[in-house]
């Protein structure tokens, strides 16, 4: 473990909110310029979509580039104003792309275009309303029992977030069946006290077998920017697909990102390998879903979600 090392982690889709990043835009010039850069790259006003009440912010195609733009705007602002510097990076699902940009492994402009296409492909992979996701929340969840319970259902384990949260994903009409099976598999006595089963407000069954149809097309997208990647820097960024750090191999980085869309996000493993490098973790993004996951493995995580929270973290005496 490196002395004084810092890890920066970034949440993914679902963390978006109207007004996200506006306080950074208003207070830090580099943050404002980041939104302007994103707008130039994508050909539409990213700041306006992030700051207003535009319903497109909840559409996958727009949410993904907006979140990446906001997180990079925040990160650049922290670097400029407070000299913030991280040595290791991680991101949950979409957040993995922010992590790769933060480590200078993927150019910001190329990441924006890639995630907008990623979002469009993920949304179109299944008919509207046919897919669903749900979070299983409880203490010491048995991953093998969960997987065994889902074995012959069109449902997969999408996110292994912590020992107390696992997300499942698949056909919407099978989610209720999965819930009943999980209740039986994990024990029926005092079940309401043991865990909660929470349907998620999503538009498609992300990180499931139903995303396999987009893999070849998305691989072509990433291969088209392969020469612009800096694989040597990716070794400081965790891979959701492998659970470990990325390798310094462009082809393997691309394959891991392609596989990520239809496989489990191994966030529990990502946290463990980051914890082997540092005990100082900052979550940077419009919301703070990752904070509790780190706390579940006894790693404190400071969340920066607003300009005021950044001031409290880095200039407590102001």
C-alpha positions as CSV (number, residue, x, y, z in Angstrom):
1,X,0.0,0.0,0.0
2,X,1.4,3.4,-1.0
3,X,1.6,5.9,1.7
4,X,-0.8,8.9,1.2
5,X,-2.3,7.2,-1.8
6,X,-5.9,8.2,-2.7
7,X,-8.6,6.5,-4.7
8,X,-11.3,8.3,-6.6
9,X,-14.5,6.4,-7.5
10,X,-17.4,7.4,-9.6
11,X,-21.1,6.3,-9.5
12,X,-22.9,5.3,-12.7
13,X,-26.4,5.6,-14.2
14,X,-29.1,6.2,-11.6
15,X,-27.0,8.9,-9.9
16,X,-28.2,11.6,-12.3
17,X,-30.4,14.5,-10.9
18,X,-31.6,17.8,-12.3
19,X,-29.1,20.6,-11.5
20,X,-26.2,18.2,-11.1
21,X,-22.9,20.0,-11.4
22,X,-24.3,23.5,-11.8
23,X,-22.6,24.8,-8.6
24,X,-19.2,23.6,-10.0
25,X,-20.1,25.3,-13.4
26,X,-20.9,28.5,-11.6
27,X,-17.9,28.6,-9.3
28,X,-15.0,27.0,-11.2
29,X,-13.9,28.0,-14.7
30,X,-12.4,24.7,-15.7
31,X,-15.7,23.0,-14.7
32,X,-17.7,25.4,-16.9
33,X,-15.2,24.7,-19.8
34,X,-15.7,21.0,-19.4
35,X,-19.4,21.2,-20.0
36,X,-18.7,23.4,-23.0
37,X,-16.2,20.9,-24.3
38,X,-18.8,18.1,-23.9
39,X,-21.4,20.1,-25.8
40,X,-18.9,20.7,-28.6
41,X,-18.1,17.0,-28.8
42,X,-21.7,15.7,-28.7
43,X,-23.4,18.5,-30.7
44,X,-26.1,19.4,-28.0
45,X,-26.1,21.5,-24.9
46,X,-25.0,19.2,-22.1
47,X,-25.1,21.9,-19.4
48,X,-28.7,22.8,-20.3
49,X,-29.8,19.2,-20.1
50,X,-28.0,18.6,-16.8
51,X,-29.2,21.8,-15.1
52,X,-32.8,22.0,-16.2
53,X,-35.8,19.7,-15.9
54,X,-35.4,18.0,-19.2
55,X,-36.9,14.5,-19.2
56,X,-34.2,13.3,-21.5
57,X,-31.9,13.2,-18.4
58,X,-33.5,9.9,-17.5
59,X,-33.1,8.4,-21.0
60,X,-30.1,6.1,-21.1
61,X,-28.6,7.7,-24.3
62,X,-28.5,11.1,-22.7
63,X,-28.0,10.2,-19.0
64,X,-24.7,8.4,-19.6
65,X,-22.8,11.2,-21.3
66,X,-24.3,13.7,-18.9
67,X,-23.1,11.8,-15.9
68,X,-19.6,11.4,-17.3
69,X,-19.4,15.1,-18.2
70,X,-20.6,16.1,-14.8
71,X,-18.1,13.8,-13.0
72,X,-15.2,15.0,-15.0
73,X,-16.2,18.6,-14.6
74,X,-16.3,18.0,-10.8
75,X,-12.9,16.2,-10.8
76,X,-11.2,18.9,-12.9
77,X,-12.6,21.5,-10.6
78,X,-11.3,19.7,-7.5
79,X,-7.9,19.4,-9.2
80,X,-7.7,23.1,-10.1
81,X,-9.1,24.6,-6.9
82,X,-7.7,22.2,-4.3
83,X,-4.9,20.3,-6.0
84,X,-6.8,17.1,-5.6
85,X,-4.8,14.1,-7.0
86,X,-5.8,10.4,-6.9
87,X,-3.5,7.5,-7.8
88,X,-6.2,4.9,-8.2
89,X,-9.6,4.9,-9.8
90,X,-12.8,2.9,-9.9
91,X,-16.3,3.4,-11.2
92,X,-19.5,1.5,-11.0
93,X,-20.8,0.4,-14.4
94,X,-20.9,3.7,-16.4
95,X,-18.6,5.2,-13.8
96,X,-15.8,2.9,-15.0
97,X,-15.5,5.2,-18.1
98,X,-15.1,8.2,-15.9
99,X,-12.4,6.3,-14.0
100,X,-10.6,5.6,-17.3
101,X,-10.8,9.3,-18.3
102,X,-9.6,10.4,-14.9
103,X,-6.6,8.1,-15.2
104,X,-5.9,9.5,-18.7
105,X,-6.5,6.0,-20.2
106,X,-9.3,7.2,-22.5
107,X,-9.6,10.8,-23.9
108,X,-12.6,12.6,-22.5
109,X,-14.0,13.3,-25.9
110,X,-13.9,9.7,-27.0
111,X,-15.4,8.5,-23.8
112,X,-18.4,10.9,-24.2
113,X,-19.1,9.6,-27.7
114,X,-18.6,6.0,-26.7
115,X,-21.0,6.1,-23.7
116,X,-23.7,8.0,-25.7
117,X,-23.6,5.1,-28.2
118,X,-23.4,2.6,-25.4
119,X,-26.6,4.1,-23.8
120,X,-28.4,4.1,-27.1
121,X,-27.5,0.4,-27.8
122,X,-28.4,-0.7,-24.3
123,X,-31.8,1.0,-24.5
124,X,-32.6,-0.6,-27.8
125,X,-31.4,-4.1,-26.8
126,X,-34.9,-5.1,-25.5
127,X,-38.5,-3.9,-26.2
128,X,-39.7,-1.2,-23.8
129,X,-41.1,-2.6,-20.6
130,X,-39.9,-6.2,-21.2
131,X,-36.9,-5.9,-18.8
132,X,-36.5,-5.2,-15.2
133,X,-34.1,-5.0,-12.3
134,X,-34.4,-5.3,-8.5
135,X,-32.1,-4.9,-5.6
136,X,-31.8,-7.5,-2.8
137,X,-30.7,-5.8,0.4
138,X,-29.8,-7.6,3.6
139,X,-27.0,-8.8,5.8
140,X,-24.5,-11.4,4.6
141,X,-26.2,-12.3,1.4
142,X,-25.2,-15.7,0.1
143,X,-24.2,-15.2,-3.6
144,X,-24.2,-18.9,-4.5
145,X,-27.7,-19.4,-3.1
146,X,-28.9,-16.4,-5.0
147,X,-27.4,-17.7,-8.3
148,X,-28.8,-21.2,-7.7
149,X,-32.3,-19.8,-7.1
150,X,-32.2,-18.0,-10.5
151,X,-30.6,-20.9,-12.4
152,X,-33.5,-21.7,-14.8
153,X,-35.1,-18.2,-14.8
154,X,-34.4,-15.5,-17.5
155,X,-32.8,-13.5,-14.6
156,X,-29.1,-12.8,-13.9
157,X,-27.0,-11.3,-11.1
158,X,-26.3,-7.8,-12.5
159,X,-24.4,-6.1,-9.7
160,X,-22.5,-7.6,-6.7
161,X,-22.3,-4.3,-4.8
162,X,-21.5,-5.5,-1.3
163,X,-22.2,-8.3,1.2
164,X,-25.5,-6.6,1.8
165,X,-26.7,-5.7,-1.7
166,X,-27.0,-7.7,-4.9
167,X,-29.0,-6.5,-7.9
168,X,-30.7,-8.9,-10.3
169,X,-31.7,-8.2,-13.9
170,X,-33.8,-9.9,-16.7
171,X,-37.3,-10.4,-18.0
172,X,-39.7,-8.2,-16.1
173,X,-42.4,-10.8,-15.8
174,X,-40.0,-13.1,-14.0
175,X,-38.8,-10.7,-11.3
176,X,-41.7,-11.6,-8.9
177,X,-40.9,-15.3,-9.4
178,X,-37.3,-14.6,-8.5
179,X,-38.4,-12.8,-5.4
180,X,-40.4,-15.8,-4.1
181,X,-37.5,-18.2,-4.9
182,X,-35.1,-16.0,-3.0
183,X,-37.3,-15.8,0.0
184,X,-37.4,-19.6,0.1
185,X,-33.7,-19.9,-0.5
186,X,-32.5,-17.4,2.0
187,X,-34.9,-18.4,4.8
188,X,-38.6,-17.5,5.6
189,X,-38.4,-16.8,9.3
190,X,-38.5,-13.1,10.1
191,X,-38.0,-12.5,6.4
192,X,-39.0,-8.8,6.5
193,X,-36.2,-8.2,9.0
194,X,-33.7,-10.2,7.0
195,X,-33.8,-8.5,3.6
196,X,-35.7,-6.1,1.4
197,X,-36.5,-6.7,-2.3
198,X,-36.7,-3.3,-4.1
199,X,-37.7,-3.0,-7.8
200,X,-35.6,-0.5,-9.6
201,X,-36.9,2.2,-11.9
202,X,-34.9,1.3,-15.0
203,X,-35.7,1.1,-18.7
204,X,-33.9,-2.1,-19.6
205,X,-32.3,-5.2,-18.0
206,X,-28.7,-3.9,-17.8
207,X,-25.8,-6.3,-17.1
208,X,-27.8,-9.3,-18.1
209,X,-27.8,-11.9,-20.9
210,X,-30.2,-9.6,-22.8
211,X,-27.4,-7.2,-23.5
212,X,-25.4,-9.7,-25.4
213,X,-27.0,-8.7,-28.7
214,X,-25.2,-5.3,-28.6
215,X,-21.7,-6.6,-27.9
216,X,-20.4,-6.9,-31.5
217,X,-21.6,-3.4,-32.4
218,X,-20.2,-1.9,-29.3
219,X,-16.9,-3.7,-29.8
220,X,-16.7,-2.0,-33.2
221,X,-17.2,1.4,-31.5
222,X,-14.4,0.8,-29.0
223,X,-12.1,-0.7,-31.6
224,X,-12.5,2.5,-33.7
225,X,-10.8,4.5,-30.9
226,X,-8.3,1.8,-29.9
227,X,-5.3,3.9,-31.1
228,X,-6.4,6.8,-28.9
229,X,-6.3,4.7,-25.7
230,X,-3.4,4.8,-23.3
231,X,-3.4,1.3,-21.8
232,X,-0.4,1.9,-19.5
233,X,-2.6,4.2,-17.4
234,X,-5.5,1.8,-17.3
235,X,-3.7,-0.4,-14.7
236,X,-4.7,2.1,-12.1
237,X,-8.4,1.6,-12.8
238,X,-10.6,-1.3,-11.7
239,X,-12.5,-3.4,-14.2
240,X,-16.1,-4.2,-13.3
241,X,-15.9,-7.3,-15.4
242,X,-12.8,-8.9,-13.9
243,X,-13.1,-7.5,-10.4
244,X,-9.4,-6.6,-10.6
245,X,-7.4,-3.8,-12.1
246,X,-7.3,-3.4,-15.9
247,X,-4.2,-4.7,-17.7
248,X,-1.9,-2.6,-19.9
249,X,-3.3,-4.2,-23.0
250,X,-5.6,-2.3,-25.3
251,X,-7.4,-5.4,-26.7
252,X,-8.1,-6.7,-23.2
253,X,-9.3,-3.4,-22.0
254,X,-11.8,-3.2,-24.9
255,X,-13.0,-6.8,-24.3
256,X,-13.5,-6.1,-20.6
257,X,-15.6,-3.1,-21.4
258,X,-17.6,-5.0,-24.0
259,X,-18.2,-7.9,-21.6
260,X,-19.2,-5.5,-18.8
261,X,-22.6,-4.6,-20.5
262,X,-23.9,-8.2,-20.3
263,X,-22.1,-9.5,-17.2
264,X,-22.1,-8.9,-13.4
265,X,-20.5,-5.7,-12.1
266,X,-18.1,-7.1,-9.5
267,X,-18.0,-4.0,-7.4
268,X,-17.4,-6.0,-4.2
269,X,-14.2,-7.2,-5.7
270,X,-13.3,-3.8,-7.1
271,X,-13.6,-2.3,-3.6
272,X,-11.3,-5.0,-2.2
273,X,-8.5,-4.4,-4.7
274,X,-8.7,-0.6,-4.1
275,X,-8.6,-1.2,-0.4
276,X,-5.3,-3.1,-0.9
277,X,-3.8,0.1,-2.3
278,X,-5.3,2.8,0.0
279,X,-7.7,3.4,2.8
280,X,-8.5,6.9,1.5
281,X,-11.5,6.9,-0.9
282,X,-13.4,9.9,-2.4
283,X,-16.6,9.3,-4.3
284,X,-17.1,12.1,-6.9
285,X,-20.4,12.4,-8.6
286,X,-24.0,13.8,-8.5
287,X,-25.1,11.3,-5.8
288,X,-23.3,9.0,-3.4
289,X,-24.5,5.4,-3.8
290,X,-21.0,4.0,-3.4
291,X,-20.3,5.4,0.1
292,X,-22.3,2.7,1.9
293,X,-20.7,0.0,-0.1
294,X,-17.3,1.0,1.1
295,X,-18.5,1.4,4.7
296,X,-19.7,-2.2,4.5
297,X,-16.1,-3.3,4.3
298,X,-15.0,-0.8,7.0
299,X,-13.4,1.7,4.5
300,X,-14.5,5.3,5.1
301,X,-15.5,7.0,1.9
302,X,-15.9,10.8,1.6
303,X,-18.5,11.8,-1.0
304,X,-18.3,14.9,-3.0
305,X,-21.6,15.6,-4.6
306,X,-21.8,19.4,-4.6
307,X,-19.5,22.4,-4.5
308,X,-20.4,23.0,-0.9
309,X,-19.4,19.4,0.1
310,X,-16.1,19.9,-1.7
311,X,-15.4,23.1,0.3
312,X,-16.2,21.2,3.5
313,X,-13.9,18.4,2.6
314,X,-10.9,20.4,1.4
315,X,-11.3,23.8,3.0
316,X,-13.0,23.1,6.4
317,X,-11.9,26.4,7.9
318,X,-13.6,28.6,5.4
